[in-house]
């Protein structure tokens, strides 16, 4: 079997089509998430060396103006200009500012990241955004996605908003010591850490709470948040500052490594009359490269995918959530994975002939899975892709640029 290759040119064409042409009808329902789609497109092109710095100045300005149209007057962004009322509708009615269609945390995260590709952060309403961010934190340390006119925090208590809040705070405030005034406007970092710690379950992964089922996406978001606020240990017994992060890192590593699943291509039936229509692929066992779970192995399986929970099918996006988590726990931890089998699964089973990646073998490519498939290969140091910062899910180069843009905005 020859070594599979990432078709760089074809992937660039896929992402350029996503940027410059009308997306398929299936994306209509994601209008409120257009900021997310825009970020994936810009960041994918950056990872492939065809980023916004290669665009004409007019195109960069148009993208920047589109993003800023989504900024709310009192802080935060919405996911699409179609969800942004004129400023006159955001009024002070005497009992706080009325939010006709409130800003939301995911859109704010993706908007700030996207702006970093096409300009500066100086036009972000930094102070207003940070004050708004604080209003999204609950008493238990968790974060919601938005706050209603009545002051009610909406959204789940899982690890996704926790990660987004930590990232927005870092992109706008950084790691500099806070003044007494700024401390009053800052989120409660210690409560955030406590909430994340409380989400680790008996098996080592992270969920919304210790009473819920562990999930690879939540685990990655928890680890990313702890990484951004510098609460990941330098070793399993030493933390960088403050209270510790995860309560049992060896168990977290064991659980993440156990998310590997062997994938076997379905063999053709000789008797077509007895063939089962749309028979599912065969999923076999759990792969373990280290003696953390003795006796578990995938043997000679050629393709290794990842699932997000026990006994689930493989999915391209979970290759990222698992690989990125281990990367943040220590670059050497990714060596515990069967990276050759994982790479073959992505490149031979979910990479599509038109570029991009599908959710599972045989699926058409979509923006979400195409980006996370690419990001996974970046962590695996695939030739032709820039190195990735797993915490922000952008190239390491772009993370440095964000820090420079933030410092330039703070100095004004």
RAZI-V568279 format. One record per pair of residues at least 4 apart in sequence whose ideal C-beta (glycine too) atoms are under 7 Angstrom apart, sorted by the first residue. I is the first residue (numbers start at 1). J is the second residue. Records with the same first field share a line. If there is no record, write none. Layout:
# RAZI-V568279
I=J ; J
This chain:
# RAZI-V568279
4=344 ; 347 ; 348
5=347
6=11 ; 347 ; 377 ; 382 ; 384
7=11 ; 355
8=12 ; 48 ; 384
9=13
10=14 ; 354 ; 355
11=15 ; 48 ; 355 ; 356
12=16 ; 45 ; 48 ; 50
13=17 ; 355
14=18 ; 354 ; 355 ; 356 ; 365 ; 370
15=19 ; 41 ; 44 ; 45
16=20
17=21
18=23 ; 41 ; 367
19=41
23=27
30=34 ; 37
31=80 ; 82
32=79 ; 80 ; 83
33=37 ; 79
34=38 ; 79 ; 80
35=39 ; 70 ; 77 ; 79 ; 80 ; 107 ; 110 ; 111 ; 114
36=40 ; 79 ; 106 ; 110
37=41 ; 367
38=42 ; 114
39=43 ; 110 ; 113 ; 114
40=44 ; 367 ; 368 ; 371
41=45 ; 367
42=46 ; 51 ; 52 ; 114 ; 117
43=47 ; 371 ; 394
44=48 ; 370 ; 371 ; 374
45=50 ; 51
46=51 ; 117 ; 395 ; 398
47=374 ; 378 ; 385 ; 386 ; 395
48=385
49=386
50=54
51=117
52=60 ; 117 ; 118
55=59 ; 60
57=61
58=62
59=63
60=64 ; 118 ; 119
61=65
62=66
63=67 ; 118
64=68 ; 115 ; 118 ; 119
65=69
66=81
67=111 ; 114 ; 115
68=123
69=81 ; 84
70=77 ; 78 ; 80 ; 81 ; 84 ; 107 ; 111
71=77 ; 125
72=76 ; 77 ; 78 ; 90 ; 103
73=87 ; 90
74=90 ; 97 ; 128 ; 132
75=103 ; 125 ; 128 ; 129 ; 131 ; 132
76=103 ; 108 ; 129 ; 132
77=103 ; 107 ; 108 ; 111
78=83 ; 84 ; 101 ; 103 ; 104 ; 107
79=83 ; 104 ; 107
83=101
85=89 ; 90 ; 100 ; 101
89=100
90=97 ; 98 ; 99 ; 100
91=98
92=97
93=98
98=149
99=149
102=146 ; 147 ; 148
103=107 ; 108 ; 132 ; 146
104=108 ; 145 ; 146
105=109 ; 136 ; 143 ; 145 ; 146 ; 161 ; 164 ; 165
106=110 ; 145 ; 164
107=111
108=112 ; 129 ; 168
109=113 ; 164 ; 167 ; 168
110=114
111=115
112=116 ; 121 ; 124 ; 168 ; 171
113=394
115=119 ; 121 ; 124
116=121 ; 398 ; 401 ; 402 ; 405
120=405 ; 408 ; 409
121=405 ; 406 ; 409
122=409 ; 412
124=129 ; 172
125=129
126=130 ; 172 ; 409
127=131
128=132
129=133 ; 172
130=134 ; 172 ; 173 ; 185
131=185
133=165 ; 168 ; 169 ; 187
134=185 ; 186 ; 187
135=147
136=143 ; 144 ; 147 ; 153 ; 165
137=141 ; 143 ; 187 ; 188
138=142 ; 144 ; 153
140=195
141=188 ; 191 ; 192 ; 194 ; 195
142=157 ; 162 ; 195
143=161 ; 162 ; 165
144=153 ; 154 ; 155 ; 161
145=154 ; 155 ; 161
146=154 ; 155
147=151 ; 152 ; 153
148=152 ; 154
155=161
156=208
157=208
158=208 ; 218
159=163 ; 196 ; 199 ; 206 ; 218 ; 221 ; 222 ; 225
160=164 ; 221
161=165
162=166 ; 192 ; 195 ; 196 ; 221 ; 222 ; 225
163=167 ; 221 ; 224 ; 225
164=168
165=169 ; 187
166=170 ; 192 ; 225 ; 228 ; 229
167=171 ; 228 ; 392
168=172
169=173 ; 187
170=174 ; 228
171=402 ; 406
172=406
174=406
178=182 ; 183 ; 186
182=186
187=192
188=192
189=193 ; 229
190=194 ; 243
191=195
192=196
193=197 ; 231 ; 243 ; 245
194=198
195=199
196=222 ; 225 ; 226
197=246 ; 247
198=209 ; 210
199=206 ; 207 ; 208 ; 209 ; 210 ; 218 ; 222
200=206 ; 210 ; 246 ; 247 ; 248
201=205 ; 207 ; 210 ; 214
203=214 ; 251 ; 255
204=248 ; 251 ; 252 ; 254 ; 255
205=214 ; 215 ; 219 ; 252 ; 255
206=214 ; 218 ; 219 ; 222
207=212 ; 213 ; 214 ; 215 ; 218
208=212 ; 218
213=309
214=219 ; 255 ; 309
215=219 ; 308 ; 309
216=220 ; 259 ; 308 ; 318 ; 321 ; 322
217=221 ; 308 ; 321
218=222
219=223 ; 256 ; 325
220=224 ; 321 ; 324 ; 325
221=225
222=226
223=227 ; 325 ; 328 ; 329
224=228 ; 328 ; 391
225=229
226=231 ; 232 ; 245 ; 246
227=232 ; 328 ; 391
228=391
230=240 ; 241
231=239 ; 240 ; 242 ; 245
232=240 ; 245 ; 328 ; 329
233=238 ; 239 ; 245 ; 249
234=238 ; 240
236=249 ; 250
239=244 ; 245
246=252
248=252
249=253 ; 329
250=254
251=255
252=256
253=257 ; 326 ; 329 ; 333 ; 336
254=258 ; 292 ; 293
256=322 ; 325 ; 326
257=288 ; 292 ; 336 ; 337
258=286 ; 288 ; 293
259=306 ; 307 ; 318 ; 322
260=286 ; 287 ; 304 ; 306 ; 337 ; 338
261=283 ; 286 ; 305 ; 306 ; 307 ; 314
262=283 ; 284 ; 285 ; 287 ; 298 ; 301 ; 304
263=281 ; 283 ; 303 ; 304 ; 305 ; 314 ; 345 ; 349
264=281 ; 282 ; 284 ; 301
266=279 ; 281 ; 282
269=274 ; 275
281=361
283=313 ; 314
284=298 ; 301
285=296 ; 298
286=296
287=297 ; 298 ; 304 ; 338
288=292 ; 293 ; 296 ; 297
289=336 ; 337 ; 338
290=336
298=304
301=341
302=341 ; 344
303=341 ; 344 ; 345 ; 349
304=338 ; 341 ; 342 ; 345
305=314 ; 319 ; 345
306=314 ; 318 ; 319 ; 322
307=312 ; 313 ; 314 ; 315 ; 318
308=312 ; 315 ; 318 ; 321
313=360
314=360
315=359 ; 360
316=346 ; 350 ; 357 ; 358 ; 359 ; 369 ; 372 ; 373
317=321 ; 368 ; 369 ; 372
318=322
319=323 ; 342 ; 346 ; 373 ; 376
320=324 ; 372 ; 375 ; 376
321=325
322=326
323=327 ; 334 ; 337 ; 376 ; 379
324=328 ; 379 ; 390
325=329
326=333 ; 334 ; 336 ; 337
327=331 ; 334 ; 379 ; 390
328=390 ; 391
329=333
334=339 ; 379
337=342
338=342
339=343 ; 380
340=344
341=345
342=346
343=347 ; 380
344=348
345=349 ; 350
346=350 ; 351 ; 357 ; 373 ; 376 ; 377
347=351
349=361
350=357 ; 358 ; 360 ; 361 ; 373
351=357
352=356 ; 357 ; 358 ; 364 ; 365
354=365
355=365
356=365 ; 370
357=365 ; 369 ; 370 ; 373
358=363 ; 364 ; 365 ; 369
359=363 ; 366 ; 369
365=370
366=370
367=371
368=372
369=373
370=374
371=375
372=376
373=377
374=378 ; 385
375=379 ; 388 ; 393
376=380
377=382 ; 385
378=382 ; 385 ; 386 ; 387 ; 388
379=388 ; 390
386=395 ; 397
387=395 ; 396
388=395 ; 396
389=394 ; 395 ; 396 ; 399
392=399
394=398 ; 399
396=400
397=401
398=402
399=403
400=404
401=405
402=406
403=407
404=408
405=409
406=410
407=411
